[in-house]
Amino acid sequence: MLTVEQSEETVDRFVEEFPFDSSGSVARIDWEKMSIKFQIDGAHHLSSFIKQGGFENSVVYLMRKTSSSPNQTPVISTTIENIIISFENISYEEQFIYCPREKYVIEVLWSGEIIAGWQE
């Protein structure tokens, strides 16, 4: 888990890089403004996305959505491989998985929908 200061810096970068729609009670990515986006249907599909993009060994930040502001939650740093291994555990809570180096985001929604994308 990152320190409070590191979490704030990471969230600030995240919010600057991606468009948000804060019209609901919880902030969401505004997927209509994303140039590349697609559904993730499970760990195998996520693994394929990572391999096709050459994103193996990416460090990602896991941020649970708890309010209309994503910076009000601790940020956990891990690898995308750990996310794939733990996919069934993380796919039940609304959260963002953010990779600043590769500039992609994965959003997990309460509905079970999982969307991945990036800006060109």
Protein Blocks (a to p, Z undefined) as FASTA:
>chain_A
ZZfklmmmmmmmmmmmpccdfkbmbdcddfklpmbdcddfbjklmmmmmmmnopghiacd
ddddfbfblklcccddddfklmmmmmmmmmmcccddddfknopacdddfkopacddddZZ
